[in-house]
Amino acid sequence: MIKRVLYLTLILLSGLPGLLSAQDSLRRHKLDASLDIYTHHLWRGAANGTSVSLQPSVEYSYGNFSAGAWGAWSIDGSYTELDLYAAYSLGSFSVTLYDYFCPVNPVKEFEFFEIRQGTTRHTLDLNVAYARPEKHPFGLLVATMIYGDDINPESGRNYYSTYIEPSFRFRLLKSDMKVVSGFTPVKSYYASRFAFVNTGLSASRILKLARKVNIPAIVKLAYNPYADKFHFSFGVTL
């Protein structure tokens, strides 16, 4: 009897490393969902929509890879957007391919599966970002539209619109601050020439509403020198 107990114990112990490894692998799979509520949807120096924007998102991640979906809907129906993305990070660098889908409002028909150049409302935007906050406060984003609704009306071809955004992060008044100065190097979707299109400051912090209720909040101040327009937005994450 004792020999059988010892035998079964050895079998269980021999399988334990594999079981722990499987559990560790499962823990590396993550699925997150959130809902952002902004007074206005701001993107690279432009304000999209004329009312409060609801922005749900869902993301799957495993190791250095992540993929997800993000949406924006203005409650007055002035703006709608649905994005898909896939990203891979390696050290201080990350590469993300976004598929922006921005139908004309009001939405009359479902055009999501229309992908022909010249008629599609999709835009593929390839982003390369650098950030190393544990070492220094500087960051850099370079994004280029590589296909879709980014057409030069004079030539009928893609602009390959490029947006470059240096940034600087710091802490002030218990808030995480970020200063950006985004520009386009050539004539593109963003401007008809080289121009700074998105300069501004954002401040984010955790709002403690109750003993166990904490809500992330962010304030964004943006000025587009090319369009000479100032934008403000306040948002929370649920």
Backbone bond lengths (Angstrom), bond angles and torsions (degrees), N, CA, C in turn:
res aa  C-N    CA-C-N  psi(-1)  N-CA   C-N-CA  omega(-1)  CA-C   N-CA-C  phi
1 M - - - 1.463 - - 1.528 110.12 -
2 I 1.328 115.21 -44.71 1.462 119.76 -179.49 1.527 110.79 -62.87
3 K 1.364 115.74 -39.42 1.457 119.54 179.02 1.536 111.34 -62.10
4 R 1.359 116.34 -39.09 1.467 119.67 179.65 1.531 111.25 -65.19
5 V 1.325 115.74 -41.57 1.468 120.09 178.81 1.524 110.59 -62.78
6 L 1.351 115.43 -43.48 1.459 119.00 178.71 1.525 111.55 -64.36
7 Y 1.337 115.71 -38.50 1.465 121.03 179.96 1.522 111.03 -63.49
8 L 1.346 115.97 -46.95 1.469 120.68 179.08 1.526 111.09 -64.42
9 T 1.332 115.56 -37.05 1.471 119.48 178.79 1.522 111.05 -64.06
10 L 1.346 116.21 -41.44 1.462 119.81 178.65 1.525 111.76 -64.60
11 I 1.332 116.62 -38.16 1.468 120.58 178.61 1.528 110.36 -63.53
12 L 1.346 115.90 -45.74 1.466 120.24 -179.81 1.525 111.49 -63.27
13 L 1.341 116.51 -41.14 1.457 120.26 -179.90 1.522 111.71 -67.74
14 S 1.339 116.41 -35.83 1.462 119.65 179.48 1.528 111.50 -67.68
15 G 1.331 116.84 -29.17 1.468 120.06 179.34 1.502 113.56 -88.51
16 L 1.337 116.78 -9.12 1.458 120.30 -176.74 1.520 113.50 -63.15
17 P 1.356 121.22 -44.08 1.467 120.34 179.14 1.523 112.96 -58.04
18 G 1.361 116.50 -40.81 1.456 119.82 178.47 1.516 111.64 -65.06
19 L 1.329 117.01 -39.34 1.461 121.01 179.02 1.520 110.90 -65.17
20 L 1.352 115.99 -43.60 1.466 120.02 179.12 1.520 111.03 -65.02
21 S 1.344 115.72 -38.03 1.460 119.74 178.51 1.521 111.02 -64.09
22 A 1.344 116.97 -41.11 1.461 121.39 178.51 1.522 110.84 -64.44
23 Q 1.334 116.62 -40.94 1.456 119.91 178.55 1.518 110.90 -65.40
24 D 1.342 116.27 -39.24 1.461 119.75 178.42 1.526 110.76 -64.67
25 S 1.351 116.26 -38.77 1.461 120.43 178.02 1.525 111.08 -63.51
26 L 1.335 116.11 -41.28 1.455 119.59 179.07 1.521 111.44 -64.26
27 R 1.334 116.27 -36.38 1.464 119.66 179.98 1.525 111.73 -66.19
28 R 1.328 117.14 -24.06 1.463 120.22 179.70 1.516 112.21 -76.02
29 H 1.321 117.66 -17.56 1.458 121.47 174.39 1.527 108.09 -82.20
30 K 1.332 117.86 123.84 1.452 121.14 -178.51 1.522 110.56 -129.87
31 L 1.304 115.54 142.56 1.458 121.82 176.10 1.523 107.88 -131.26
32 D 1.317 116.16 118.81 1.459 121.81 -177.44 1.524 110.19 -122.26
33 A 1.322 115.45 147.68 1.465 121.73 176.30 1.518 108.70 -139.27
34 S 1.328 116.10 147.95 1.460 120.32 -179.59 1.522 109.80 -154.42
35 L 1.326 115.18 167.93 1.459 121.54 175.89 1.523 108.10 -136.24
36 D 1.329 115.92 118.71 1.466 121.58 174.97 1.525 108.87 -99.33
37 I 1.318 115.95 141.87 1.460 121.84 175.94 1.525 107.36 -124.55
38 Y 1.343 116.58 116.73 1.459 122.15 -178.14 1.529 110.27 -119.05
39 T 1.326 115.19 147.49 1.464 118.68 175.08 1.523 110.77 -65.71
40 H 1.341 116.49 -33.04 1.463 122.74 174.65 1.520 108.49 -148.93
41 H 1.326 115.70 149.99 1.456 120.74 176.92 1.531 108.57 -92.51
42 L 1.333 115.74 112.40 1.460 121.29 179.22 1.520 109.81 -106.26
43 W 1.341 115.95 139.61 1.466 120.20 179.85 1.524 109.73 -150.35
44 R 1.317 116.40 113.08 1.456 123.54 174.62 1.530 112.97 50.25
45 G 1.313 115.85 47.74 1.453 121.05 174.65 1.505 115.61 87.16
46 A 1.340 117.16 5.92 1.468 120.45 179.76 1.521 109.61 -125.26
47 A 1.322 116.06 149.32 1.464 122.18 175.03 1.518 108.23 -103.37
48 N 1.327 116.84 123.68 1.461 121.92 -179.20 1.524 109.51 -106.25
49 G 1.304 116.47 119.95 1.460 120.62 -178.10 1.513 111.44 91.04
50 T 1.333 115.16 166.09 1.465 120.82 -175.20 1.526 112.41 -123.00
51 S 1.324 116.99 19.35 1.466 119.07 -179.38 1.518 110.26 -152.28
52 V 1.323 115.90 -173.68 1.468 122.45 177.39 1.526 109.53 -57.23
53 S 1.341 115.72 137.28 1.460 121.78 -177.12 1.524 110.36 -113.37
54 L 1.326 116.41 125.09 1.464 122.75 174.66 1.521 107.83 -95.30
55 Q 1.348 116.71 128.56 1.458 120.68 -172.14 1.528 111.22 -131.97
56 P 1.338 117.50 86.48 1.469 120.62 177.01 1.525 110.93 -80.11
57 S 1.331 116.43 154.23 1.457 120.23 177.37 1.515 110.26 -151.40
58 V 1.330 115.10 153.83 1.457 121.71 174.47 1.520 107.39 -141.41
59 E 1.341 116.66 138.50 1.467 120.23 -176.59 1.516 111.35 -140.77
60 Y 1.331 115.25 135.10 1.459 122.84 172.76 1.528 107.50 -107.25
61 S 1.332 116.70 137.40 1.459 119.90 177.78 1.518 110.77 -139.55
62 Y 1.298 114.84 147.81 1.469 121.97 176.52 1.520 106.82 -149.72
63 G 1.313 116.41 113.98 1.449 119.45 -177.53 1.518 111.20 62.24
64 N 1.331 115.68 -127.20 1.463 120.67 -179.19 1.528 113.62 -88.11
65 F 1.322 116.37 -2.34 1.467 120.78 -176.89 1.525 110.80 -101.42
66 S 1.323 115.96 143.11 1.459 120.82 174.30 1.528 109.35 -147.38
67 A 1.308 115.99 153.87 1.465 122.16 177.87 1.517 107.97 -153.05
68 G 1.313 115.14 150.95 1.459 116.53 -178.15 1.510 113.38 -171.56
69 A 1.317 113.99 -172.14 1.461 122.80 179.13 1.523 108.12 -134.80
70 W 1.320 115.29 144.46 1.464 121.93 -178.86 1.518 108.28 -140.39
71 G 1.314 116.89 141.02 1.450 120.24 -179.57 1.515 111.90 -133.46
72 A 1.328 115.98 159.16 1.468 122.24 174.97 1.524 107.53 -139.92
73 W 1.322 115.87 130.89 1.460 120.58 179.93 1.520 109.25 -139.66
74 S 1.333 116.04 117.20 1.458 120.78 176.83 1.526 108.46 -78.53
75 I 1.325 116.61 132.32 1.465 119.84 -172.25 1.528 112.81 -66.87
76 D 1.346 118.46 -16.99 1.460 119.59 176.10 1.531 111.71 -92.15
77 G 1.350 116.89 5.39 1.462 120.87 177.85 1.510 114.93 78.46
78 S 1.336 117.95 11.34 1.465 120.64 -176.23 1.521 113.47 -80.95
79 Y 1.347 118.07 -16.86 1.463 119.33 -178.47 1.518 110.26 -153.42
80 T 1.344 114.93 137.42 1.461 122.15 177.40 1.523 109.22 -137.62
81 E 1.321 116.65 138.23 1.459 120.67 179.27 1.526 109.86 -149.38
82 L 1.333 116.08 141.30 1.458 121.99 174.78 1.518 107.88 -136.68
83 D 1.330 116.52 120.07 1.462 121.31 -177.15 1.522 111.17 -118.34
84 L 1.325 115.01 143.53 1.461 122.65 169.67 1.522 107.55 -116.77
85 Y 1.323 116.90 149.78 1.455 118.38 -179.74 1.522 110.87 -153.36
86 A 1.341 114.16 158.08 1.464 122.15 173.45 1.520 106.64 -139.39
87 A 1.350 116.25 137.78 1.463 119.96 -174.44 1.522 110.64 -138.78
88 Y 1.333 113.83 151.68 1.462 120.27 174.44 1.524 107.75 -138.07
89 S 1.314 116.16 131.43 1.462 121.21 -179.71 1.522 109.99 -113.94
90 L 1.322 114.97 144.63 1.454 121.36 178.44 1.522 107.48 -145.03
91 G 1.314 115.61 105.08 1.452 119.65 -177.24 1.516 111.11 65.45
92 S 1.316 115.97 -125.41 1.465 121.60 -178.22 1.519 112.80 -87.26
93 F 1.336 117.67 -2.72 1.459 121.25 -176.50 1.529 111.23 -110.16
94 S 1.325 115.64 149.38 1.455 121.20 173.44 1.522 108.68 -140.05
95 V 1.325 115.10 143.76 1.463 121.70 177.39 1.517 107.57 -121.23
96 T 1.334 116.31 127.01 1.461 121.24 -177.22 1.517 109.85 -131.64
97 L 1.325 116.15 133.71 1.459 121.44 173.30 1.520 107.88 -108.77
98 Y 1.332 115.69 116.43 1.457 121.75 179.00 1.518 109.98 -100.87
99 D 1.311 115.52 144.70 1.461 122.18 169.25 1.524 106.45 -116.65
100 Y 1.345 116.42 99.74 1.454 120.78 178.58 1.527 109.11 -85.19
101 F 1.310 116.54 128.19 1.468 121.15 175.07 1.516 108.00 -120.83
102 C 1.336 115.82 112.12 1.465 121.60 -175.77 1.524 109.31 -126.77
103 P 1.330 118.59 89.49 1.463 121.15 -179.12 1.529 111.60 -70.72
104 V 1.319 115.72 157.64 1.456 120.99 176.03 1.524 108.95 -70.47
105 N 1.322 116.64 135.30 1.465 120.30 178.44 1.528 110.80 -102.11
106 P 1.345 118.58 144.06 1.459 125.14 -2.06 1.532 111.75 -71.86
107 V 1.331 115.97 145.28 1.458 121.63 -177.66 1.534 109.58 -69.26
108 K 1.346 116.30 118.35 1.462 121.00 -178.15 1.522 112.21 -99.56
109 E 1.318 116.91 -29.77 1.457 120.75 178.77 1.521 109.42 -149.28
110 F 1.322 115.45 157.32 1.460 120.65 -176.88 1.515 108.97 -81.64
111 E 1.331 117.05 109.05 1.463 122.41 -174.69 1.524 112.98 -107.41
112 F 1.317 117.99 14.75 1.462 120.15 -171.92 1.522 112.31 -60.51
113 F 1.337 117.79 -34.47 1.465 120.28 -175.83 1.531 112.75 -92.53
114 E 1.329 118.17 9.47 1.463 121.95 173.76 1.533 108.28 -87.46
115 I 1.327 116.50 110.59 1.465 120.26 -174.68 1.529 112.83 -122.12
116 R 1.338 118.04 10.56 1.461 120.11 -179.65 1.523 110.78 -70.95
117 Q 1.333 115.09 135.95 1.455 120.42 179.14 1.525 109.60 -60.55
118 G 1.311 116.82 133.96 1.456 121.73 -179.86 1.517 113.97 97.40
119 T 1.342 117.11 -23.59 1.463 120.24 179.05 1.527 112.56 -122.59
120 T 1.336 116.80 -17.97 1.457 119.50 -177.17 1.523 111.56 -69.74
121 R 1.335 115.36 151.45 1.461 121.89 173.73 1.528 110.56 -103.21
122 H 1.332 115.56 10.96 1.464 121.30 175.95 1.530 109.68 -90.22
123 T 1.323 116.06 150.55 1.457 122.22 171.50 1.523 108.51 -138.86
124 L 1.334 116.38 124.00 1.462 120.89 176.33 1.525 108.30 -91.00
125 D 1.322 115.90 125.21 1.464 122.05 -175.51 1.521 108.63 -125.36
126 L 1.334 116.56 116.65 1.460 121.63 -178.41 1.529 108.92 -94.99
127 N 1.333 116.22 120.58 1.463 122.82 -176.35 1.523 110.88 -113.24
128 V 1.325 116.39 134.06 1.457 122.62 171.04 1.521 106.94 -122.48
129 A 1.323 117.00 123.07 1.467 121.09 -175.63 1.520 110.38 -125.06
130 Y 1.320 114.15 146.00 1.459 121.23 175.92 1.523 108.82 -125.58
131 A 1.323 117.14 131.20 1.463 122.37 175.82 1.517 108.89 -156.93
132 R 1.313 115.62 138.70 1.465 121.14 178.23 1.526 108.37 -144.20
133 P 1.344 116.28 66.55 1.464 120.75 -171.92 1.522 114.70 -60.14
134 E 1.341 117.80 -25.59 1.462 119.31 179.82 1.523 111.99 -74.53
135 K 1.333 118.06 -14.15 1.460 122.13 -178.86 1.522 112.73 -109.10
136 H 1.343 116.94 -43.65 1.467 120.86 -178.44 1.534 109.44 -156.09
137 P 1.343 117.49 164.30 1.473 120.43 -173.61 1.517 115.11 -88.15
138 F 1.325 118.57 1.28 1.456 120.19 -174.65 1.531 112.75 -87.23
139 G 1.334 115.41 145.72 1.452 120.93 176.72 1.518 109.81 -142.11
140 L 1.329 116.83 164.06 1.461 121.04 -179.50 1.525 109.42 -148.89
141 L 1.336 115.81 135.27 1.465 122.39 175.12 1.519 108.62 -124.25
142 V 1.329 116.39 131.64 1.466 122.33 172.61 1.525 106.98 -125.29
143 A 1.344 116.58 121.69 1.464 121.09 -176.04 1.530 109.89 -130.51
144 T 1.324 115.91 131.80 1.468 121.21 179.91 1.522 110.23 -130.24
145 M 1.334 115.69 128.93 1.462 121.09 175.90 1.528 108.06 -77.45
146 I 1.331 117.20 121.95 1.466 120.03 -172.72 1.532 113.87 -108.44
147 Y 1.343 117.42 -9.74 1.467 119.07 179.14 1.523 109.02 -166.24
148 G 1.336 115.45 152.54 1.461 119.74 169.28 1.517 114.71 107.43
149 D 1.323 114.70 -141.75 1.460 122.17 -171.57 1.529 110.77 -80.58
150 D 1.337 114.82 64.00 1.465 122.42 -179.73 1.524 106.73 -141.57
151 I 1.329 115.32 59.92 1.460 121.45 -168.73 1.528 111.73 -102.76
152 N 1.332 115.12 134.06 1.461 121.79 170.72 1.526 107.57 -77.85
153 P 1.349 119.12 114.56 1.464 120.20 -175.89 1.525 113.18 -64.58
154 E 1.320 118.22 -20.47 1.462 121.07 -179.55 1.529 111.84 -78.06
155 S 1.336 116.98 -38.37 1.466 120.44 -177.17 1.517 113.50 -105.46
156 G 1.342 116.43 -19.56 1.461 120.37 -176.36 1.510 113.22 76.64
157 R 1.318 116.80 9.43 1.461 121.46 -179.12 1.526 110.41 -111.29
158 N 1.335 114.53 168.53 1.459 119.36 179.13 1.525 111.13 -66.61
159 Y 1.329 115.27 141.57 1.458 121.00 171.04 1.531 111.13 -72.37
160 Y 1.347 115.82 -30.54 1.462 122.27 -165.32 1.535 108.73 55.57
161 S 1.326 113.43 49.52 1.465 120.69 -177.06 1.518 110.51 -54.19
162 T 1.326 115.24 131.40 1.463 121.40 -177.64 1.520 110.30 -121.82
163 Y 1.321 114.23 135.49 1.460 121.87 179.77 1.523 108.29 -124.71
164 I 1.335 116.28 128.42 1.462 122.01 -178.79 1.522 108.48 -121.25
165 E 1.337 115.94 126.85 1.466 119.58 -174.75 1.526 111.71 -132.36
166 P 1.336 118.34 98.25 1.460 120.53 168.00 1.535 108.71 -72.32
167 S 1.325 116.86 149.26 1.460 120.30 -179.69 1.525 110.80 -143.06
168 F 1.318 115.06 161.81 1.462 121.69 -179.91 1.524 108.08 -141.99
169 R 1.331 117.17 127.21 1.453 122.56 -177.75 1.531 110.95 -110.88
170 F 1.341 115.52 147.49 1.460 120.32 175.87 1.522 109.22 -161.18
171 R 1.316 116.35 168.22 1.464 122.88 178.99 1.520 109.58 -106.35
172 L 1.325 115.96 135.71 1.461 120.78 178.45 1.525 108.76 -154.20
173 L 1.325 116.21 129.60 1.469 122.18 178.12 1.531 111.35 53.68
174 K 1.330 116.17 44.26 1.459 123.38 178.61 1.528 113.39 62.14
175 S 1.326 116.37 22.93 1.464 121.27 179.59 1.523 109.93 -123.42
176 D 1.337 115.74 151.36 1.453 121.88 174.75 1.529 107.94 -88.83
177 M 1.315 116.43 116.48 1.455 121.98 -176.38 1.536 110.25 -104.53
178 K 1.333 114.88 149.55 1.466 119.78 177.57 1.526 109.14 -144.27
179 V 1.326 115.59 126.46 1.463 122.16 176.15 1.525 108.06 -108.49
180 V 1.338 116.76 133.68 1.460 121.04 -179.85 1.528 109.75 -128.84
181 S 1.322 115.02 156.96 1.462 121.04 175.97 1.519 107.69 -147.51
182 G 1.338 115.46 82.59 1.455 121.21 -173.74 1.525 112.66 -88.73
183 F 1.348 115.66 142.74 1.468 119.69 -179.64 1.524 110.38 -144.56
184 T 1.338 114.85 162.46 1.456 121.38 172.75 1.520 107.39 -112.50
185 P 1.343 119.11 131.67 1.467 121.00 -173.44 1.530 114.70 -78.01
186 V 1.335 117.51 -20.69 1.470 121.40 -176.79 1.528 109.40 -142.77
187 K 1.318 116.44 175.53 1.452 121.72 175.27 1.524 109.71 -57.52
188 S 1.334 116.10 131.24 1.461 118.94 -173.55 1.523 110.50 -163.42
189 Y 1.315 114.96 -168.74 1.474 121.45 175.02 1.520 111.01 -56.92
190 Y 1.329 117.28 -33.25 1.455 121.96 -172.67 1.529 113.29 -80.31
191 A 1.310 117.52 -33.26 1.467 121.37 -176.91 1.528 109.11 -163.75
192 S 1.337 115.77 163.18 1.466 120.74 -177.84 1.526 112.61 -85.12
193 R 1.344 116.99 4.75 1.462 122.34 -179.18 1.524 107.68 -164.71
194 F 1.344 116.19 179.48 1.461 118.89 171.52 1.523 108.09 -56.90
195 A 1.331 116.13 131.63 1.468 118.07 -178.86 1.515 110.52 -165.87
196 F 1.308 115.10 148.02 1.458 121.04 168.27 1.525 107.06 -80.60
197 V 1.331 116.20 128.42 1.466 120.36 -174.36 1.526 112.94 -121.75
198 N 1.328 116.98 -9.96 1.464 118.50 -176.19 1.524 110.64 -151.90
199 T 1.311 116.32 94.13 1.455 120.81 174.07 1.521 107.57 -114.65
200 G 1.317 116.99 139.84 1.452 116.07 -178.85 1.507 114.50 176.37
201 L 1.319 113.51 -174.73 1.456 122.81 -176.23 1.513 109.10 -138.39
202 S 1.337 116.03 138.90 1.469 120.81 174.15 1.521 108.52 -128.46
203 A 1.325 115.29 149.25 1.459 121.98 178.84 1.514 108.46 -134.45
204 S 1.340 116.94 125.89 1.459 121.00 -179.43 1.525 109.98 -126.34
205 R 1.328 115.79 144.73 1.459 121.29 177.28 1.523 108.93 -159.29
206 I 1.336 116.17 169.87 1.457 122.05 179.16 1.531 108.90 -95.61
207 L 1.328 115.86 123.23 1.461 120.81 176.73 1.525 109.09 -91.26
208 K 1.323 116.91 124.20 1.456 121.94 178.72 1.524 108.91 -95.11
209 L 1.334 115.43 101.65 1.458 120.52 -177.26 1.524 112.31 -87.25
210 A 1.311 116.85 -28.11 1.463 122.22 179.09 1.519 107.49 -152.38
211 R 1.328 116.21 -178.24 1.455 121.06 -175.46 1.520 112.16 -57.79
212 K 1.333 117.19 -39.59 1.454 120.42 -177.88 1.532 112.23 -123.46
213 V 1.336 116.09 19.88 1.462 120.18 -179.86 1.526 109.54 -117.84
214 N 1.329 116.18 106.79 1.459 122.50 178.59 1.518 109.57 -119.12
215 I 1.324 117.47 130.21 1.453 121.68 -177.84 1.528 109.85 -124.59
216 P 1.342 118.27 121.65 1.458 120.57 174.78 1.531 110.28 -66.00
217 A 1.323 116.53 136.20 1.462 121.66 179.79 1.520 109.58 -134.06
218 I 1.336 116.66 152.29 1.455 121.35 -179.47 1.525 110.30 -144.35
219 V 1.324 115.72 142.13 1.456 123.35 174.12 1.519 107.89 -118.09
220 K 1.340 116.64 132.12 1.459 120.70 -179.68 1.520 110.14 -122.58
221 L 1.323 116.14 130.14 1.456 123.13 173.13 1.522 107.00 -118.40
222 A 1.326 118.37 122.40 1.460 121.40 -175.76 1.525 110.44 -134.45
223 Y 1.321 114.66 140.15 1.463 120.69 175.39 1.516 108.50 -128.94
224 N 1.337 115.70 129.08 1.461 121.93 177.49 1.526 108.10 -100.91
225 P 1.339 118.60 101.16 1.471 120.49 -178.09 1.525 113.32 -61.35
226 Y 1.329 117.83 -34.73 1.460 120.79 -178.41 1.530 111.22 -66.56
227 A 1.337 116.30 -45.70 1.463 120.33 -179.86 1.522 112.46 -88.57
228 D 1.342 116.72 -8.46 1.459 123.11 -176.80 1.537 110.46 54.55
229 K 1.351 115.33 51.51 1.461 120.63 179.89 1.524 110.04 -129.53
230 F 1.318 115.00 141.62 1.458 122.89 179.92 1.529 108.89 -110.56
231 H 1.329 117.10 137.63 1.456 121.22 -178.39 1.528 110.26 -131.16
232 F 1.333 115.43 147.60 1.463 121.72 176.85 1.522 108.41 -135.63
233 S 1.320 115.92 141.61 1.469 119.64 177.02 1.520 110.12 -150.23
234 F 1.321 115.07 143.92 1.455 122.08 175.36 1.520 108.15 -125.44
235 G 1.342 116.84 136.34 1.452 119.23 -177.58 1.505 113.09 -144.15
236 V 1.329 116.00 156.99 1.454 123.02 175.32 1.522 108.17 -131.33
237 T 1.341 115.69 156.70 1.459 122.15 178.63 1.519 109.78 -116.14
238 L 1.333 115.81 129.97 1.466 121.31 178.72 1.523 110.28 -108.56
